[in-house]
């Protein structure tokens, strides 16, 4: 990612949650501590099933008296439906503002040129009355602008940026082992810890209860992490959930087949280092692990 590039993410949507119970509402259901979210700090978090399996992930950003949820746009209606299930009698309003705001990416280097910016994951500042965040999952993903559509072109011009194909950004995210496209393929098939959410600053083990907390805490306490989601590459077509073999032994399965594929791998017998060097097969197609960013 070059300093003066900007990537406009048409795949991202914005939900706005406000009302007097907004903070407590989110705190009771998501994996991270909403107390961390201030005008100067944002966080990455997830919503799990009661069993601790993946449903949705998103970035939470303070906005006025409520919170923005920066999420995958293709799942936004499903996420709103799920939030409404937990709403009950809470005094909150849940709005889809995807037609009013755009998410765009700038480089970490460019972010650090902005006034009051800090080289800290989740650091949040204001620019031209809009919010800019150093990605809370990884600094390597750069800064995220949540920009009012009417001001997007002006912000690009004022920052001296050149708009680039978002494919380049998603390729970077893939190499870093952070899925952002077709994450619905993970739904209820993988535990939050197996998604590497702890390593991506998405789970707080010191906060109180949340949906899926009991199983997540038990897995952490008993060190039951025997699988890991990793980015892979291959040529050809492999069906979702197809098994991956190494020396005729099943070592994993495809969860996201395209355009940025991920697979869930067993991490022992053999270990990941051996799998990186070995010949992996699925559907008689050779594949390889691109990166193991969390070891």
C-alpha positions as CSV (number, residue, x, y, z in Angstrom):
1,X,0.0,0.0,0.0
2,X,1.6,3.3,-1.1
3,X,1.4,6.5,0.8
4,X,-0.9,8.4,-1.6
5,X,-3.3,5.6,-2.5
6,X,-6.9,5.4,-1.3
7,X,-9.2,2.3,-1.7
8,X,-12.9,2.9,-1.6
9,X,-14.6,-0.2,-0.2
10,X,-18.0,-0.7,-1.8
11,X,-18.2,-4.0,0.0
12,X,-18.5,-2.4,3.4
13,X,-21.6,-1.1,5.1
14,X,-22.4,1.1,8.1
15,X,-24.9,0.4,10.9
16,X,-25.6,3.1,13.4
17,X,-26.6,2.2,16.9
18,X,-27.7,4.9,19.3
19,X,-30.0,5.5,22.2
20,X,-29.5,5.6,26.0
21,X,-28.9,1.9,26.2
22,X,-26.5,1.6,23.2
23,X,-23.3,1.0,25.1
24,X,-24.8,-1.6,27.5
25,X,-26.6,-3.3,24.6
26,X,-23.4,-3.9,22.7
27,X,-21.4,-4.7,25.8
28,X,-23.7,-7.6,26.6
29,X,-23.5,-9.3,23.2
30,X,-20.0,-8.7,21.6
31,X,-16.6,-10.3,22.3
32,X,-14.7,-7.1,22.9
33,X,-15.0,-4.5,25.7
34,X,-17.1,-1.5,24.4
35,X,-15.6,0.6,27.2
36,X,-12.5,0.8,25.0
37,X,-14.4,2.7,22.3
38,X,-14.0,6.4,22.7
39,X,-13.6,9.4,20.4
40,X,-9.9,8.5,20.4
41,X,-10.1,4.7,20.1
42,X,-12.1,2.1,18.1
43,X,-12.1,-1.7,18.4
44,X,-12.6,-4.8,16.4
45,X,-15.1,-7.3,17.7
46,X,-17.5,-10.2,16.8
47,X,-20.9,-11.6,17.5
48,X,-20.9,-15.3,18.2
49,X,-23.5,-18.0,18.6
50,X,-24.3,-19.1,22.2
51,X,-21.8,-22.0,21.5
52,X,-19.1,-19.6,20.6
53,X,-19.1,-20.0,16.9
54,X,-18.7,-17.3,14.3
55,X,-21.7,-15.2,13.1
56,X,-20.4,-11.7,12.3
57,X,-17.4,-9.5,12.8
58,X,-17.2,-5.7,12.6
59,X,-15.3,-2.6,13.7
60,X,-17.0,-0.4,16.4
61,X,-16.5,3.3,16.2
62,X,-17.8,6.1,18.4
63,X,-20.1,8.4,16.6
64,X,-22.0,11.2,18.4
65,X,-24.1,9.6,21.1
66,X,-23.9,6.1,19.6
67,X,-21.7,3.8,17.6
68,X,-20.9,3.0,14.0
69,X,-20.5,-0.7,13.1
70,X,-18.3,-1.1,10.0
71,X,-19.2,-4.5,8.6
72,X,-19.4,-6.5,5.4
73,X,-22.3,-5.0,3.4
74,X,-23.6,-8.3,1.9
75,X,-24.4,-9.4,5.5
76,X,-25.7,-6.1,6.8
77,X,-29.4,-7.1,6.8
78,X,-28.7,-10.4,8.6
79,X,-26.6,-8.6,11.2
80,X,-29.4,-6.0,11.8
81,X,-31.9,-8.9,12.2
82,X,-29.7,-10.6,14.7
83,X,-29.2,-7.3,16.7
84,X,-32.9,-6.9,16.8
85,X,-33.3,-10.3,18.3
86,X,-31.1,-9.2,21.2
87,X,-32.7,-5.7,21.4
88,X,-35.7,-6.8,23.5
89,X,-36.7,-3.8,25.6
90,X,-33.4,-1.9,25.3
91,X,-33.7,1.7,24.4
92,X,-31.7,1.6,21.2
93,X,-32.2,2.5,17.6
94,X,-30.5,0.4,14.9
95,X,-30.1,2.1,11.5
96,X,-28.6,1.1,8.2
97,X,-26.6,4.2,7.0
98,X,-24.7,2.5,4.2
99,X,-26.4,4.9,1.7
100,X,-25.0,7.9,3.6
101,X,-21.4,6.8,4.5
102,X,-18.5,5.2,2.6
103,X,-15.6,3.3,4.0
104,X,-12.2,4.0,2.4
105,X,-8.6,2.9,3.1
106,X,-5.4,5.0,3.3
107,X,-1.9,3.8,4.1
108,X,-0.5,3.7,7.6
109,X,2.1,6.1,6.5
110,X,-0.5,8.6,5.3
111,X,-2.6,8.1,8.5
112,X,0.4,9.1,10.6
113,X,0.8,12.4,8.7
114,X,-2.7,13.5,10.1
115,X,-3.0,15.8,13.1
116,X,-3.2,14.0,16.5
117,X,-2.6,10.5,14.9
118,X,-0.7,7.8,16.9
119,X,0.9,4.6,15.7
120,X,-1.5,2.5,17.8
121,X,-4.0,0.0,16.6
122,X,-7.5,1.4,16.9
123,X,-6.3,5.0,17.2
124,X,-9.1,7.3,16.1
125,X,-9.0,10.9,15.0
126,X,-11.3,13.4,13.2
127,X,-10.5,14.7,9.8
128,X,-12.8,17.2,8.0
129,X,-15.5,16.2,10.5
130,X,-15.3,12.5,9.6
131,X,-13.7,9.6,11.4
132,X,-10.3,8.1,10.6
133,X,-9.1,4.9,12.4
134,X,-5.8,3.0,12.3
135,X,-7.2,-0.5,11.7
136,X,-7.6,-2.1,15.2
137,X,-6.8,-5.6,13.8
138,X,-3.5,-4.8,12.2
139,X,-1.5,-1.6,11.5
140,X,-0.6,-3.2,8.2
141,X,-4.2,-2.7,7.0
142,X,-3.7,1.1,7.2
143,X,-6.2,3.8,8.1
144,X,-10.0,3.5,7.6
145,X,-12.0,6.6,6.8
146,X,-15.7,6.5,7.5
147,X,-16.7,9.4,5.2
148,X,-20.0,11.1,4.5
149,X,-20.7,10.4,0.8
150,X,-21.1,14.1,0.1
151,X,-17.6,14.8,1.3
152,X,-15.7,11.9,-0.1
153,X,-14.4,13.6,-3.2
154,X,-13.4,16.6,-1.2
155,X,-11.5,14.5,1.4
156,X,-9.7,12.7,-1.4
157,X,-8.7,16.0,-3.0
158,X,-7.6,17.6,0.3
159,X,-5.5,14.6,1.2
160,X,-3.9,14.5,-2.2
161,X,-4.8,10.8,-2.8
162,X,-5.3,8.7,-5.9
163,X,-8.1,6.2,-5.9
164,X,-7.0,2.6,-6.6
165,X,-8.8,-0.7,-7.2
166,X,-9.9,-2.1,-3.9
167,X,-8.8,-5.6,-5.1
168,X,-5.2,-4.5,-4.1
169,X,-6.3,-3.9,-0.6
170,X,-8.2,-7.1,-0.2
171,X,-5.2,-9.0,-1.6
172,X,-3.1,-7.4,1.2
173,X,-5.7,-8.4,3.8
174,X,-5.7,-11.9,2.4
175,X,-1.9,-12.1,2.8
176,X,-2.1,-10.9,6.3
177,X,-4.6,-13.7,7.1
178,X,-7.6,-11.4,7.7
179,X,-10.8,-12.5,5.8
180,X,-13.2,-9.6,4.8
181,X,-15.0,-11.0,1.8
182,X,-17.6,-13.8,1.8
183,X,-17.2,-14.2,5.6
184,X,-20.7,-15.7,5.6
185,X,-19.0,-19.0,4.6
186,X,-17.5,-19.1,8.1
187,X,-20.9,-18.7,9.8
188,X,-21.5,-21.4,12.5
189,X,-18.6,-23.5,11.1
190,X,-15.7,-22.2,13.1
191,X,-15.2,-20.9,16.7
192,X,-14.2,-17.3,17.3
193,X,-10.8,-18.3,18.6
194,X,-10.2,-20.4,15.5
195,X,-10.8,-17.2,13.5
196,X,-7.7,-15.8,15.2
197,X,-9.8,-13.1,16.9
198,X,-7.7,-13.0,20.0
199,X,-4.6,-12.2,17.9
200,X,-6.6,-9.6,16.0
201,X,-7.5,-7.8,19.2
202,X,-11.1,-8.9,18.8
203,X,-11.7,-10.7,22.2
204,X,-11.4,-9.4,25.7
205,X,-11.1,-12.1,28.3
206,X,-11.4,-9.6,31.2
207,X,-14.8,-8.2,30.3
208,X,-18.1,-9.7,31.6
209,X,-20.5,-12.0,29.9
210,X,-21.3,-11.9,26.2
211,X,-23.0,-14.3,23.8
212,X,-20.7,-17.3,23.4
213,X,-18.4,-16.3,26.3
214,X,-18.6,-19.5,28.3
215,X,-17.2,-21.8,25.5
216,X,-14.7,-19.2,24.3
217,X,-13.3,-18.8,27.8
218,X,-13.2,-22.6,28.3
219,X,-11.3,-23.1,25.1
220,X,-8.8,-20.4,26.1
221,X,-8.4,-21.7,29.7
222,X,-8.0,-25.4,28.7
223,X,-5.8,-24.5,25.6
224,X,-8.1,-26.4,23.3
225,X,-6.9,-24.4,20.2
226,X,-6.3,-27.3,17.8
227,X,-7.3,-25.5,14.6
228,X,-6.5,-22.2,12.8
229,X,-7.9,-20.3,9.9
230,X,-5.2,-19.5,7.3
231,X,-5.0,-17.9,3.9
232,X,-4.3,-20.3,1.0
233,X,-3.8,-20.2,-2.8
234,X,-4.6,-22.6,-5.6
235,X,-5.4,-22.7,-9.3
236,X,-8.8,-24.1,-10.4
237,X,-12.0,-24.7,-8.5
238,X,-12.4,-26.4,-5.1
239,X,-15.9,-26.7,-3.5
240,X,-16.5,-25.1,-0.1
241,X,-15.9,-27.5,2.8
242,X,-13.8,-29.8,0.6
243,X,-11.2,-31.6,2.7
244,X,-7.4,-30.9,2.4
245,X,-5.0,-33.8,2.6
246,X,-1.3,-34.2,3.3
247,X,0.3,-37.6,2.8
248,X,-3.3,-39.0,2.5
249,X,-4.2,-37.6,5.9
250,X,-7.0,-35.1,6.3
251,X,-5.4,-31.9,7.8
252,X,-8.0,-29.2,7.0
253,X,-11.0,-28.0,5.0
254,X,-11.8,-25.2,2.6
255,X,-14.1,-22.6,4.2
256,X,-13.9,-19.6,1.9
257,X,-13.1,-20.9,-1.7
258,X,-12.9,-17.5,-3.5
259,X,-11.9,-14.8,-4.4
260,X,-9.6,-14.7,-1.4
261,X,-9.5,-18.3,-0.1
262,X,-9.2,-19.4,3.5
263,X,-9.0,-22.9,5.1
264,X,-9.3,-24.2,8.6
265,X,-6.2,-26.3,9.4
266,X,-5.4,-28.7,12.3
267,X,-2.3,-27.3,14.0
268,X,-0.8,-30.5,15.4
269,X,0.2,-33.9,14.0
270,X,1.6,-32.7,11.6
271,X,2.4,-29.2,12.7
272,X,1.8,-26.1,10.6
273,X,5.5,-25.7,9.7
274,X,5.5,-29.2,8.1
275,X,2.3,-28.4,6.2
276,X,3.8,-25.2,4.8
277,X,6.6,-27.2,3.2
278,X,4.6,-30.2,2.2
279,X,2.3,-30.9,-0.7
280,X,-1.3,-30.2,0.1
281,X,-4.2,-31.5,-2.0
282,X,-7.9,-30.8,-2.3
283,X,-10.1,-32.1,-5.1
284,X,-6.8,-33.4,-6.7
285,X,-5.6,-29.7,-6.9
286,X,-2.4,-28.6,-5.3
287,X,-2.7,-25.7,-2.8
288,X,-0.4,-23.9,-0.4
289,X,-0.6,-21.9,2.8
290,X,0.3,-18.3,2.0
291,X,1.1,-17.1,5.4
292,X,1.0,-18.1,9.1
293,X,0.8,-14.6,10.6
294,X,-0.2,-15.5,14.2
295,X,2.5,-18.0,15.3
